[in-house]
Amino acid sequence: MAENSEKRSDSLKILRERRGPVPEELRERVRRHREAKRAIRQALAEGPLTVPELAQRTGLPSHEVFWHIISMRKYGEVAEGEQEGDYFRYLLLEKGRK
C-alpha cells in the first residue's frame, strides 16, 4: 500500500512540474468561491432563507447565490425547505446528512 502511495506522489510531482505553477487568477477565483460559500453557510446557520434573502445578507448577486446553492444542494450541504411565493427556503444540512 505504501508503494502505491509513493507512485501516486511521484506521479503528482511530475504532473505539477509539467503544468507549472497555478495561475494567480485561478487561485483568486477559488478563494472568492470559498468565501462566498462560507458567507452563505453563515447566513443559513441562522435559519432557512430564500435566494434573495441570502443575496441581501451576503452582499452577493442573486445569480451567484443561486449558483452556489445549486452546487451545495448537489453535494448535500443544503436542502430545499418550504416554498414561499416564488422562492424556496434553503436550509443548511449537517455534514453527511441528505
MODELLER restraints for C-alpha pairs under 7 A, 6 or more apart:
rsr = mdl.restraints
at = mdl.atoms
rsr.add(forms.Gaussian(group=physical.xy_distance, feature=features.Distance(at['CA:37:A'], at['CA:68:A']), mean=6.70, stdev=0.5))
rsr.add(forms.Gaussian(group=physical.xy_distance, feature=features.Distance(at['CA:39:A'], at['CA:58:A']), mean=5.94, stdev=0.5))
rsr.add(forms.Gaussian(group=physical.xy_distance, feature=features.Distance(at['CA:40:A'], at['CA:54:A']), mean=6.69, stdev=0.5))
rsr.add(forms.Gaussian(group=physical.xy_distance, feature=features.Distance(at['CA:40:A'], at['CA:58:A']), mean=6.65, stdev=0.5))
rsr.add(forms.Gaussian(group=physical.xy_distance, feature=features.Distance(at['CA:41:A'], at['CA:92:A']), mean=6.86, stdev=0.5))
rsr.add(forms.Gaussian(group=physical.xy_distance, feature=features.Distance(at['CA:43:A'], at['CA:54:A']), mean=6.82, stdev=0.5))
rsr.add(forms.Gaussian(group=physical.xy_distance, feature=features.Distance(at['CA:43:A'], at['CA:57:A']), mean=6.85, stdev=0.5))
rsr.add(forms.Gaussian(group=physical.xy_distance, feature=features.Distance(at['CA:44:A'], at['CA:91:A']), mean=6.10, stdev=0.5))
rsr.add(forms.Gaussian(group=physical.xy_distance, feature=features.Distance(at['CA:44:A'], at['CA:92:A']), mean=5.70, stdev=0.5))
rsr.add(forms.Gaussian(group=physical.xy_distance, feature=features.Distance(at['CA:45:A'], at['CA:92:A']), mean=6.48, stdev=0.5))
rsr.add(forms.Gaussian(group=physical.xy_distance, feature=features.Distance(at['CA:47:A'], at['CA:91:A']), mean=6.54, stdev=0.5))
rsr.add(forms.Gaussian(group=physical.xy_distance, feature=features.Distance(at['CA:48:A'], at['CA:89:A']), mean=5.36, stdev=0.5))
rsr.add(forms.Gaussian(group=physical.xy_distance, feature=features.Distance(at['CA:48:A'], at['CA:90:A']), mean=5.11, stdev=0.5))
rsr.add(forms.Gaussian(group=physical.xy_distance, feature=features.Distance(at['CA:48:A'], at['CA:91:A']), mean=4.44, stdev=0.5))
rsr.add(forms.Gaussian(group=physical.xy_distance, feature=features.Distance(at['CA:49:A'], at['CA:89:A']), mean=4.68, stdev=0.5))
rsr.add(forms.Gaussian(group=physical.xy_distance, feature=features.Distance(at['CA:49:A'], at['CA:90:A']), mean=5.40, stdev=0.5))
rsr.add(forms.Gaussian(group=physical.xy_distance, feature=features.Distance(at['CA:49:A'], at['CA:91:A']), mean=6.87, stdev=0.5))
rsr.add(forms.Gaussian(group=physical.xy_distance, feature=features.Distance(at['CA:50:A'], at['CA:87:A']), mean=6.04, stdev=0.5))
rsr.add(forms.Gaussian(group=physical.xy_distance, feature=features.Distance(at['CA:50:A'], at['CA:88:A']), mean=5.70, stdev=0.5))
rsr.add(forms.Gaussian(group=physical.xy_distance, feature=features.Distance(at['CA:50:A'], at['CA:89:A']), mean=4.40, stdev=0.5))
rsr.add(forms.Gaussian(group=physical.xy_distance, feature=features.Distance(at['CA:50:A'], at['CA:90:A']), mean=6.06, stdev=0.5))
rsr.add(forms.Gaussian(group=physical.xy_distance, feature=features.Distance(at['CA:51:A'], at['CA:62:A']), mean=6.32, stdev=0.5))
rsr.add(forms.Gaussian(group=physical.xy_distance, feature=features.Distance(at['CA:51:A'], at['CA:65:A']), mean=6.38, stdev=0.5))
rsr.add(forms.Gaussian(group=physical.xy_distance, feature=features.Distance(at['CA:51:A'], at['CA:66:A']), mean=6.18, stdev=0.5))
rsr.add(forms.Gaussian(group=physical.xy_distance, feature=features.Distance(at['CA:52:A'], at['CA:62:A']), mean=5.98, stdev=0.5))
rsr.add(forms.Gaussian(group=physical.xy_distance, feature=features.Distance(at['CA:54:A'], at['CA:65:A']), mean=6.99, stdev=0.5))
rsr.add(forms.Gaussian(group=physical.xy_distance, feature=features.Distance(at['CA:55:A'], at['CA:61:A']), mean=5.74, stdev=0.5))
rsr.add(forms.Gaussian(group=physical.xy_distance, feature=features.Distance(at['CA:55:A'], at['CA:62:A']), mean=5.20, stdev=0.5))
rsr.add(forms.Gaussian(group=physical.xy_distance, feature=features.Distance(at['CA:55:A'], at['CA:65:A']), mean=6.15, stdev=0.5))
rsr.add(forms.Gaussian(group=physical.xy_distance, feature=features.Distance(at['CA:72:A'], at['CA:78:A']), mean=5.75, stdev=0.5))
rsr.add(forms.Gaussian(group=physical.xy_distance, feature=features.Distance(at['CA:73:A'], at['CA:79:A']), mean=5.74, stdev=0.5))
rsr.add(forms.Gaussian(group=physical.xy_distance, feature=features.Distance(at['CA:76:A'], at['CA:97:A']), mean=6.79, stdev=0.5))
rsr.add(forms.Gaussian(group=physical.xy_distance, feature=features.Distance(at['CA:76:A'], at['CA:98:A']), mean=5.31, stdev=0.5))
rsr.add(forms.Gaussian(group=physical.xy_distance, feature=features.Distance(at['CA:77:A'], at['CA:92:A']), mean=6.14, stdev=0.5))
rsr.add(forms.Gaussian(group=physical.xy_distance, feature=features.Distance(at['CA:77:A'], at['CA:93:A']), mean=5.31, stdev=0.5))
rsr.add(forms.Gaussian(group=physical.xy_distance, feature=features.Distance(at['CA:77:A'], at['CA:95:A']), mean=6.84, stdev=0.5))
rsr.add(forms.Gaussian(group=physical.xy_distance, feature=features.Distance(at['CA:78:A'], at['CA:90:A']), mean=6.38, stdev=0.5))
rsr.add(forms.Gaussian(group=physical.xy_distance, feature=features.Distance(at['CA:78:A'], at['CA:91:A']), mean=5.42, stdev=0.5))
rsr.add(forms.Gaussian(group=physical.xy_distance, feature=features.Distance(at['CA:78:A'], at['CA:92:A']), mean=4.51, stdev=0.5))
rsr.add(forms.Gaussian(group=physical.xy_distance, feature=features.Distance(at['CA:78:A'], at['CA:93:A']), mean=5.15, stdev=0.5))
rsr.add(forms.Gaussian(group=physical.xy_distance, feature=features.Distance(at['CA:79:A'], at['CA:90:A']), mean=5.57, stdev=0.5))
rsr.add(forms.Gaussian(group=physical.xy_distance, feature=features.Distance(at['CA:79:A'], at['CA:91:A']), mean=5.45, stdev=0.5))
rsr.add(forms.Gaussian(group=physical.xy_distance, feature=features.Distance(at['CA:79:A'], at['CA:92:A']), mean=6.67, stdev=0.5))
rsr.add(forms.Gaussian(group=physical.xy_distance, feature=features.Distance(at['CA:79:A'], at['CA:93:A']), mean=6.78, stdev=0.5))
rsr.add(forms.Gaussian(group=physical.xy_distance, feature=features.Distance(at['CA:80:A'], at['CA:88:A']), mean=6.14, stdev=0.5))
rsr.add(forms.Gaussian(group=physical.xy_distance, feature=features.Distance(at['CA:80:A'], at['CA:89:A']), mean=6.02, stdev=0.5))
rsr.add(forms.Gaussian(group=physical.xy_distance, feature=features.Distance(at['CA:80:A'], at['CA:90:A']), mean=4.67, stdev=0.5))
rsr.add(forms.Gaussian(group=physical.xy_distance, feature=features.Distance(at['CA:80:A'], at['CA:91:A']), mean=6.48, stdev=0.5))
rsr.add(forms.Gaussian(group=physical.xy_distance, feature=features.Distance(at['CA:81:A'], at['CA:88:A']), mean=6.13, stdev=0.5))
rsr.add(forms.Gaussian(group=physical.xy_distance, feature=features.Distance(at['CA:81:A'], at['CA:89:A']), mean=4.96, stdev=0.5))
rsr.add(forms.Gaussian(group=physical.xy_distance, feature=features.Distance(at['CA:81:A'], at['CA:90:A']), mean=5.34, stdev=0.5))
rsr.add(forms.Gaussian(group=physical.xy_distance, feature=features.Distance(at['CA:81:A'], at['CA:91:A']), mean=6.32, stdev=0.5))
rsr.add(forms.Gaussian(group=physical.xy_distance, feature=features.Distance(at['CA:82:A'], at['CA:88:A']), mean=5.77, stdev=0.5))
rsr.add(forms.Gaussian(group=physical.xy_distance, feature=features.Distance(at['CA:82:A'], at['CA:89:A']), mean=5.65, stdev=0.5))
rsr.add(forms.Gaussian(group=physical.xy_distance, feature=features.Distance(at['CA:83:A'], at['CA:89:A']), mean=6.09, stdev=0.5))
